[in-house]
Structures are given as C-alpha cells and as structure tokens.
C-alpha cells in the first residue's frame, strides 16, 4: 500500500455519515424512496437484497438511478463480495454513473480493499473520474476469518468507514441465532462489534453500527443508536426510511454538548501550558480536549 502514493489512503467526506440506508437495487420505487429520505448516505444494494437471477437487471437499474440523481455523493453501491465472480460485473455496470462510494461486503482483510482499489482506479481512468476519488466502506466481520483481520485496515486505500454484520457471521459459523432470549447479541457478535470499533479507531476511519432488523421499534432504535454513539460509533446502518430520523438524532450532538466542547477547546487555548484544567467543579485533561476537537470538527461546515 505504501508504494502507491498517488492515491490517498483515505478520502475526507464533505457529507455526514450518521445514517446509511439500504435500498434494494432491483426496485426503482424503493431506491427513489430512499433517495428522497433524509439519510446521509443511501446504499443501492446489489448483494443480499437481490436474487442471483435478477442481478444483471439490478445493475442496470442502479446505474439508471444514479444517472438520474442530482446529489450522487450520498448515493453509494454495495457490490457483491470477492468470494464470488460478480464484483467486476457490478463495478463495470455502475462506475460510469459515478456513485458516491462503494460498500465492500465480506471483506476478509485489507488485501480486499487493495484489490477493490485497483479495480476502481482502472474504471475511474476509463470514465474520466478523478483517480482515487471513490471512497470505500468495508463490512469487516461477516465471516469467521474476517474477525481476525479487523485490526489490520490501517492505511487501506480509499477506506473512510468500517461496519460489522451479525446475520452473515451467524451463517459463517453455523449459529442458529445471534441474540439471546432477551434480544441482546450473543458474545461472538458483541466481539465482532468491538473489533469493528477498535479496528476503525486504529485505521482512523468512522465505525458504523450494524442494522436493527425490527424497523418498527423506533424507540429501541433511538436508545441503541445513542448507546453506540457513546461507545464511539459515528453512525448506523438502516433498512427502512423510518429508521433514519432516530439514527440522525442520536448521532447529532446537542446544543449543550457543542457548547461544552467549545468551552473545553477555549480553556486549553487560553492555557496552552496546562495538561489538566479545573473548571466549574470538573477536571479536564488532554483526552477531553481531543474529544471536543473531534466533535466540533464533525459539525456541518467544518468537514
């Protein structure tokens, strides 16, 4: 990866990454509805949502939907995994329409992102797209093997986000379910979530929480999304437009949080020689400053 300096290892996005809404690539209606939603990023899905015999038609439908859209930066495409013979067909069909980014499923390590980078570079050159300008989000825990690579994505080209998956992982390990009787993820899936979060932090990219399959439980979704933000995730996948608002709300800093972050930054700006500062009964140190700076850097207008 280090011998390809002309392509940046990561691409700063000018759009937020709070909500990532899937839409099946074989449904014009659902793609249009998702595009019209308030989702930060819409993912036209060519993988799990599309039956194998329908994929050739879905590729054309996704390309058509992209070509008809005004703001393609927020319209991404999930291709099929490299374990199949379909990713090249997917990319050949959609890259001329300039998708905002590519979602790589079942990534088994950074080598898969490098492989995708090579293909994207060739197609960008063929379609007069700036080289290296198509960002990538990788799903990094969908197979048993991939779990052991989640911490190795630092420096992977184009990578801006990492997410994890429970359903495909269940299939990979032969599990009958991935939650316990109370609805909480079993230990293997909590581990997958943790590895994704830590791997994304090491790679310097955004960690994205996986889907909530019960799209009617919006209160539960909001609570879970808020908990994930507290843990360090920067956004969450969605499978229904109704899930977008609770996710966006949970991952948007409130006024009080923004005010405190600005106060912390000012405290350290006014006292650059101090490592720890007491203020209004609280102690603030350099990690508090770092978190405040990250929060403010993610606000609209600061990207």
C-alpha positions in Angstrom: 0.0 0.0 0.0 2.9 2.4 0.8 4.2 2.2 -2.8 1.1 3.8 -4.3 1.5 7.5 -3.2 -0.7 9.0 -5.9 -3.8 7.6 -4.3 -4.7 8.8 -0.8 -5.2 6.1 1.8 -8.4 7.8 2.9 -10.8 10.3 1.4 -12.3 13.0 3.6 -16.0 13.2 3.0 -17.8 16.5 2.9 -21.1 14.9 4.0 -22.1 13.4 7.4 -22.1 9.7 7.9 -24.7 9.3 10.6 -27.3 7.2 8.7 -26.6 4.7 5.9 -29.9 3.5 4.4 -30.0 0.3 2.3 -32.3 0.1 -0.8 -32.6 -3.0 -2.9 -31.1 -2.4 -6.4 -33.9 -4.3 -8.1 -36.6 -1.8 -7.0 -36.9 1.6 -8.7 -39.6 2.5 -6.2 -37.5 1.7 -3.1 -34.4 3.3 -4.5 -36.4 6.5 -5.2 -37.9 6.5 -1.7 -34.5 6.0 -0.1 -33.0 8.8 -2.2 -35.8 11.2 -1.2 -35.2 10.4 2.5 -33.1 12.3 5.0 -30.5 9.6 5.1 -26.9 10.9 5.0 -25.9 8.1 2.7 -28.1 5.8 0.6 -26.8 2.3 -0.3 -28.2 0.8 -3.5 -27.7 -2.9 -2.7 -26.6 -5.4 -5.4 -25.7 -8.1 -2.8 -28.1 -9.7 -0.3 -31.2 -7.8 -1.3 -31.1 -9.0 -4.9 -31.7 -12.6 -6.0 -28.9 -14.1 -8.3 -31.0 -14.3 -11.4 -32.1 -10.7 -11.0 -28.6 -9.1 -10.6 -28.0 -8.3 -14.3 -31.2 -6.3 -14.4 -30.5 -4.7 -11.0 -27.1 -3.5 -12.2 -28.7 -1.6 -15.0 -31.4 -0.2 -12.6 -28.8 1.1 -10.2 -26.9 2.8 -12.9 -30.1 4.4 -14.2 -31.0 5.6 -10.7 -27.5 7.1 -10.3 -27.6 8.9 -13.6 -31.0 10.4 -12.8 -29.8 11.7 -9.4 -28.6 15.2 -8.6 -26.5 14.5 -5.5 -24.6 11.4 -6.2 -22.0 11.9 -3.4 -24.5 10.4 -1.0 -25.6 7.5 -3.3 -23.3 4.5 -2.8 -23.5 1.0 -4.1 -22.9 -2.3 -2.2 -21.3 -4.7 -4.6 -21.1 -8.4 -4.2 -18.1 -9.9 -2.3 -14.8 -11.0 -3.9 -15.6 -14.6 -3.0 -18.0 -14.5 -6.0 -17.4 -13.7 -9.6 -19.7 -10.7 -9.6 -17.9 -7.7 -8.2 -16.3 -6.8 -11.5 -19.6 -7.1 -13.2 -21.2 -4.8 -10.6 -18.5 -2.2 -10.9 -18.3 -2.3 -14.7 -22.1 -1.6 -14.7 -22.2 1.3 -12.2 -18.9 3.2 -12.2 -19.8 5.1 -15.4 -22.7 6.6 -13.4 -20.2 7.9 -10.8 -21.6 6.5 -7.5 -20.6 8.5 -4.3 -18.8 5.4 -2.9 -18.7 1.6 -2.8 -19.6 -0.7 0.1 -17.5 -3.8 0.2 -19.2 -6.8 1.9 -17.5 -9.7 3.5 -14.1 -8.1 3.5 -11.6 -10.6 4.7 -8.7 -8.2 5.3 -7.1 -5.1 3.9 -6.0 -7.0 0.8 -9.6 -7.0 -0.3 -9.7 -3.2 -0.1 -6.5 -3.0 -2.1 -8.0 -5.3 -4.7 -11.0 -3.1 -4.9 -8.8 0.0 -5.1 -7.0 -1.5 -8.2 -10.3 -2.1 -10.0 -11.7 1.3 -9.1 -8.6 3.0 -10.3 -8.9 1.3 -13.7 -12.6 2.2 -14.0 -12.0 5.8 -12.9 -9.4 6.2 -15.6 -11.7 4.7 -18.2 -14.6 7.0 -17.3 -12.6 10.2 -16.7 -13.3 10.2 -13.0 -10.5 11.7 -10.7 -8.2 8.9 -9.7 -8.7 7.7 -6.2 -11.9 9.8 -5.7 -14.3 7.0 -5.0 -14.4 6.2 -1.2 -15.0 2.8 0.3 -16.8 1.4 3.4 -15.9 -2.1 4.3 -18.0 -4.7 6.2 -15.3 -6.4 8.2 -16.8 -9.1 10.4 -19.2 -11.0 8.2 -17.1 -14.2 8.2 -15.2 -16.1 10.8 -11.9 -15.5 9.1 -12.5 -11.7 8.8 -12.8 -11.4 12.6 -9.0 -11.9 12.9 -8.2 -9.1 10.4 -10.4 -6.4 11.7 -7.5 -4.6 13.3 -5.3 -4.6 10.2 -7.0 -2.0 8.0 -4.8 1.0 8.8 -3.5 2.5 5.6 -6.1 0.7 3.4 -6.7 2.9 0.3 -9.9 4.8 0.0 -11.3 3.5 3.3 -13.5 6.0 5.1 -15.7 3.7 7.3 -15.9 0.2 8.7 -19.1 -1.6 9.8 -19.9 -5.1 11.0 -22.6 -7.7 10.4 -24.3 -10.2 12.5 -26.5 -12.1 10.0 -23.8 -13.2 7.7 -21.5 -14.0 10.6 -24.2 -16.3 12.0 -24.3 -18.2 8.7 -20.5 -18.3 8.6 -20.1 -20.0 12.0 -23.3 -22.2 11.7 -25.2 -20.5 14.5 -28.9 -20.9 14.8 -29.3 -17.4 16.2 -27.2 -14.3 17.1 -29.2 -13.0 20.0 -30.2 -14.4 23.4 -33.7 -14.7 24.8 -33.7 -11.0 25.9 -32.7 -9.9 22.4 -29.1 -9.0 23.2 -26.3 -10.1 20.9 -24.5 -13.2 21.9 -20.8 -12.9 22.9 -19.4 -13.7 19.4 -21.4 -10.8 17.9 -20.5 -8.4 20.7 -16.9 -9.3 20.0 -17.5 -8.5 16.3 -18.9 -5.1 17.2 -15.9 -4.4 19.5 -13.4 -5.5 16.9 -15.0 -3.3 14.3 -14.9 -0.3 16.7 -11.3 -0.8 17.7 -10.2 -1.6 14.1 -11.8 1.5 12.8 -10.2 3.6 15.5 -6.8 2.1 14.6 -7.4 2.8 10.9 -8.5 6.3 11.6 -11.9 5.9 10.0 -15.5 6.0 11.1 -17.1 3.0 12.9 -20.7 2.3 11.7 -23.1 0.2 13.8 -24.9 -2.6 12.1 -28.7 -2.7 11.3 -31.6 -3.2 13.7 -33.9 -5.7 12.0 -37.0 -4.7 13.8 -37.7 -1.5 11.9 -40.9 -0.8 13.8 -39.2 -0.4 17.2 -38.1 3.2 16.7 -37.8 3.9 20.5 -35.5 1.0 20.9 -33.5 2.0 17.8 -33.0 5.5 19.2 -31.8 4.2 22.5 -29.4 1.7 20.9 -28.1 4.4 18.5 -27.4 6.7 21.4 -25.6 4.0 23.3 -23.5 3.2 20.2 -22.5 6.9 19.8 -21.5 6.9 23.5 -19.3 3.9 22.8 -17.5 5.6 19.8 -19.5 4.7 16.7 -20.1 7.6 14.3 -23.2 6.3 12.5 -25.5 3.3 11.9 -26.9 1.2 9.1 -30.7 1.3 8.4 -33.0 -0.9 6.4 -36.2 1.3 6.4 -36.6 5.0 5.8 -38.5 5.3 9.2 -35.2 4.4 10.9 -33.3 7.4 9.5 -34.7 10.1 11.9 -33.9 8.3 15.2 -30.4 7.5 13.9 -29.7 11.1 12.7 -31.0 12.4 16.0 -28.9 10.1 18.1 -25.7 10.8 16.2 -26.2 14.6 16.2 -24.6 16.5 19.1 -27.0 18.6 21.2 -26.6 22.3 21.9 -25.3 21.7 25.4 -22.7 19.1 24.2 -21.5 21.5 21.5 -21.3 24.4 24.0 -19.2 22.3 26.4 -16.9 21.2 23.6 -16.3 24.8 22.6 -15.7 25.7 26.2 -13.1 22.9 26.6 -11.3 24.0 23.4 -11.2 27.6 24.6 -9.9 26.6 28.1 -6.9 24.8 26.6 -6.4 27.6 24.0 -6.2 30.1 26.9 -3.9 27.8 28.9 -1.7 26.0 26.5 0.9 25.2 29.1 -1.5 23.1 31.2 -2.3 19.4 30.8 -5.2 19.4 33.2 -7.6 22.3 33.9 -10.2 22.5 36.7 -13.4 24.4 35.7 -16.9 24.6 37.3 -16.2 21.6 39.5 -14.8 19.4 36.7 -11.3 18.3 35.7 -10.5 18.4 32.0 -7.4 16.8 30.5 -5.9 16.4 27.1 -8.2 13.4 26.1 -11.2 15.7 26.9 -9.7 18.3 24.5 -9.2 15.7 21.8 -12.8 14.5 22.0 -14.0 18.1 22.0 -12.0 18.9 18.9 -13.3 15.8 17.1 -16.9 16.6 17.9 -16.5 20.2 16.6 -14.6 19.0 13.5 -17.6 16.8 12.6 -20.2 19.6 12.7 -21.6 20.8 9.4 -19.4 23.4 7.8 -16.3 22.0 9.5 -15.9 18.9 7.2 
